[in-house]
Amino acid sequence: MPVNIEMLRPGTREALKKRLAMQKKGHYHIIHLDVHGELRDNTPLIHLETEQPNHTNEKPTPPP
């Protein structure tokens, strides 16, 4: 079975939304997010890049 791998840069939520909107539903079978995270008050959080690199005022995003 052939496999296609795509890298998304910049790795932002907006860029991911745009890339997914470009394809028909079901085009991607697996999406791997390479992110940083933490456990805060027993709640897992992930940190996503913002459109502005080194932006420090963003709150961590709870996973879906």
C-alpha positions as CSV (number, residue, x, y, z in Angstrom):
1,M,0.0,0.0,0.0
2,P,1.5,3.4,-1.0
3,V,2.0,5.9,1.8
4,N,2.1,9.7,1.3
5,I,3.6,11.9,4.1
6,E,3.0,15.7,4.2
7,M,4.7,18.2,6.5
8,L,2.8,21.3,7.4
9,R,4.8,24.5,7.9
10,P,4.0,26.7,9.7
11,G,2.5,24.2,12.2
12,T,-0.4,26.5,13.3
13,R,-4.0,25.8,13.8
14,E,-5.0,28.1,11.0
15,A,-2.6,26.4,8.6
16,L,-4.0,23.0,9.5
17,K,-7.6,24.2,9.0
18,K,-6.6,25.6,5.5
19,R,-4.8,22.3,4.5
20,L,-7.8,20.2,5.6
21,A,-10.2,22.4,3.8
22,M,-8.3,21.9,0.6
23,Q,-9.0,18.1,0.5
24,K,-12.2,16.0,0.4
25,K,-13.4,14.6,3.7
26,G,-11.6,11.3,4.3
27,H,-8.5,12.2,2.3
28,Y,-6.3,11.9,5.4
29,H,-6.3,8.7,7.5
30,I,-3.9,9.8,10.1
31,I,-2.8,13.2,11.4
32,H,0.2,13.3,13.7
33,L,0.7,16.4,15.8
34,D,4.2,16.9,17.2
35,V,3.4,19.3,20.1
36,H,4.5,20.3,23.5
37,G,2.2,19.8,26.5
38,E,1.8,19.8,30.2
39,L,-0.5,18.6,32.9
40,R,-2.1,21.5,34.8
41,D,-4.5,20.8,37.7
42,N,-4.7,17.2,36.5
43,T,-5.8,18.4,33.0
44,P,-3.7,17.6,29.9
45,L,-3.0,20.6,27.8
46,I,-1.2,20.9,24.4
47,H,0.6,24.0,23.1
48,L,0.1,24.9,19.5
49,E,2.2,27.4,17.5
50,T,0.6,30.8,16.9
51,E,0.8,32.8,13.7
52,Q,3.4,35.0,15.5
53,P,6.4,33.0,16.5
54,N,7.5,33.4,20.2
55,H,4.1,34.8,21.2
56,T,3.9,34.1,24.9
57,N,0.4,35.3,25.8
58,E,-1.4,32.3,24.3
59,K,-3.1,29.9,26.7
60,P,-2.6,26.2,26.2
61,T,-5.3,24.4,24.3
62,P,-7.1,21.4,25.9
63,P,-7.0,18.4,23.5
64,P,-10.2,17.6,21.7
